[in-house]
Amino acid sequence: MLQIEHLDFHYPGSQALFENADLCIEPHTFSIIIGPNGGGKTTLLNLIMGFLQPVKGKIASTFQQLGYVPQAHKIDLEFPIRLIDHVRIGCIQKLTWWGGFDKKTELFVQHLLETLDLWSIKDLRLKELSGGQLQRAQIAHALACSPDLLILDEPTSNIDPKAKKQILDILHELKKSVTILMVTHDLETLLPQTDKVFLVSNGIEEVDKTSLCVHTAMGLYENRLIQPRKE
């Protein structure tokens, strides 16, 4: 379980992004985070992962291993690394004393690449991949550490509809064994398989899925998404 209680956070010299905020993620659930640009979505992920520290409040987790898929534009495509080696790096804690990976780990990497339909292109460099292939490569990299919590930051942005469907199908299968927390703008597509929806806009608000469907159909949600909440 991931539990956030009475969270306060602000960047130096800036107004508060979170004041007395709460959030709870149960094991084996699929939760999504929505909200306007600049509302604090990525900041919240960084707080959960320990890259930032809260000003006040508590972030407690019983999850033992965390996998992270960052936004695509944060990946250094100029680094000359093959896809298969990128996934192997995710298994770094399984590195043997002689600096290699044992057969069990290599078979695990192969299984990940086959599951995500990447085995046939395993020797391509990251910059040679399409947008959808790169996102699947990032998911494989994150899964290589066998996480029990998978955090994704807009994994379906800027890719074509076919690639988007592939990734959503993968996540649908993963939710059977891994807890998923995902920042997204693909609200209507994800709602049917989502357990919880959190609106992050200078605060954290758990939103009822039923009423959210109604608001989306009426075009009200999109307006709220674009306009950050006033202080």
PyMOL commands that set and color helices and strands:
alter all, ss='L'
color gray80, all
select helices_A, chain A and resi 41-48+72-74+83-89+92-94+103-115+119-121+126-128+131-143+161-174+187-193+209-217+220-226
alter helices_A, ss='H'
color red, helices_A
select strands_A, chain A and resi 2-9+18-25+30-34+56-61+66-69+149-153+179-183+196-200+204-207
alter strands_A, ss='S'
color yellow, strands_A
deselect
rebuild
show_as cartoon
